[in-house]
Amino acid sequence: MVSVLLVVGSVYGNSSSVAEECAELLRSAGHEADILSNASLNDLKVRPDSVLLVCTSTTGQGEIPDNIYPLVNELRESFPLMPDRRYGVIALGDSSYETFADAGRQVDELLQELQAKRIGEVLYIDACETADPEGTAIEWMREWMKAL
Ligand SMILES: Cc1cc2nc3c(=O)[nH]c(=O)nc-3n(C[C@H](O)[C@H](O)[C@H](O)COP(=O)(O)O)c2cc1C
């Protein structure tokens, strides 16, 4: 059994809905899954053994959603190295924007700089390609979970 913290960045609810489906799948596989919709650095610190699954959309012109921005800011400012932390990223976006899925990309780069270890590749979900982001995420999760 692995403990997973799903860290959500969402404006209109798509990423939240994806995170909820992923959490259900994790729980049905016997893992512990908690969703953080307004995560802080302290939420991560009190769960040092949890795997992070960041599930974020991109808003504005390549911007990070307001509900995950405080965490990203705290990580950038205090820069806590976390070589023992494992994580995954699900990045929602729309490829009609030049800044496709940039928030997810930025979070991935930041976690890499903090020496966290990514499990698998980043999943990019393009609203231009699928009307079923939850289904796309679940398919990807089935493989991702094997590496937990
Ligand atoms: C006002 C607005 C700005 C957006 N800006 C971007 C962007 O810069 N890059 C991108 O890849 N997607 C962008 N998107 C697409 C969203 O990331 C995409 O619709 C996503 O599924 C929304 O997820 P959410 O409901 O969790 O916020 C934008 C959407 C809206 C409505």
The ligand as an SDF file (V2000), in Angstrom:
LIG
                    3D

 31 33  0  0  0  0  0  0  0  0999 V2000
   -9.2440   31.5040  -19.9540 C   0  0  0  0  0  0  0  0  0  0  0  0
   -8.5130   30.2220  -20.2820 C   0  0  0  0  0  0  0  0  0  0  0  0
   -7.1420   30.2700  -20.4530 C   0  0  0  0  0  0  0  0  0  0  0  0
   -6.4270   29.0890  -20.7750 C   0  0  0  0  0  0  0  0  0  0  0  0
   -5.0660   29.1480  -20.9800 N   0  0  0  0  0  0  0  0  0  0  0  0
   -4.4090   28.0270  -21.3420 C   0  0  0  0  0  0  0  0  0  0  0  0
   -3.0110   28.0750  -21.6250 C   0  0  0  0  0  0  0  0  0  0  0  0
   -2.3460   29.0860  -21.5310 O   0  0  0  0  0  0  0  0  0  0  0  0
   -2.3970   26.9020  -21.9860 N   0  0  0  0  0  0  0  0  0  0  0  0
   -3.0730   25.7340  -22.0820 C   0  0  0  0  0  0  0  0  0  0  0  0
   -2.4610   24.7130  -22.4080 O   0  0  0  0  0  0  0  0  0  0  0  0
   -4.3980   25.6590  -21.8190 N   0  0  0  0  0  0  0  0  0  0  0  0
   -5.0760   26.7730  -21.4570 C   0  0  0  0  0  0  0  0  0  0  0  0
   -6.4240   26.7030  -21.2020 N   0  0  0  0  0  0  0  0  0  0  0  0
   -7.1170   25.4050  -21.3080 C   0  0  0  0  0  0  0  0  0  0  0  0
   -7.3160   24.7380  -19.9510 C   0  0  0  0  0  0  0  0  0  0  0  0
   -6.0700   24.4170  -19.3490 O   0  0  0  0  0  0  0  0  0  0  0  0
   -8.1090   23.4480  -20.1600 C   0  0  0  0  0  0  0  0  0  0  0  0
   -9.4110   23.7970  -20.6070 O   0  0  0  0  0  0  0  0  0  0  0  0
   -8.2290   22.6170  -18.9160 C   0  0  0  0  0  0  0  0  0  0  0  0
   -8.9190   21.4270  -19.2050 O   0  0  0  0  0  0  0  0  0  0  0  0
   -8.9550   23.3450  -17.8120 C   0  0  0  0  0  0  0  0  0  0  0  0
   -8.8720   22.5690  -16.6400 O   0  0  0  0  0  0  0  0  0  0  0  0
   -9.4810   23.0960  -15.2480 P   0  0  0  0  0  0  0  0  0  0  0  0
  -10.9760   23.0730  -15.4060 O   0  0  0  0  0  0  0  0  0  0  0  0
   -9.0290   22.1060  -14.2470 O   0  0  0  0  0  0  0  0  0  0  0  0
   -8.9400   24.4540  -15.0070 O   0  0  0  0  0  0  0  0  0  0  0  0
   -7.1350   27.8660  -20.8920 C   0  0  0  0  0  0  0  0  0  0  0  0
   -8.5320   27.8400  -20.7120 C   0  0  0  0  0  0  0  0  0  0  0  0
   -9.2100   28.9980  -20.4140 C   0  0  0  0  0  0  0  0  0  0  0  0
  -10.7200   28.9380  -20.2700 C   0  0  0  0  0  0  0  0  0  0  0  0
  1  2  1  0
  2  3  1  0
  2 30  2  0
  3  4  2  0
  4  5  1  0
  4 28  1  0
  5  6  2  0
  6  7  1  0
  6 13  1  0
  7  8  2  0
  7  9  1  0
  9 10  1  0
 10 11  2  0
 10 12  1  0
 12 13  2  0
 13 14  1  0
 14 15  1  0
 14 28  1  0
 15 16  1  0
 16 17  1  0
 16 18  1  0
 18 19  1  0
 18 20  1  0
 20 21  1  0
 20 22  1  0
 22 23  1  0
 23 24  1  0
 24 25  2  0
 24 26  1  0
 24 27  1  0
 28 29  2  0
 29 30  1  0
 30 31  1  0
M  END
$$$$
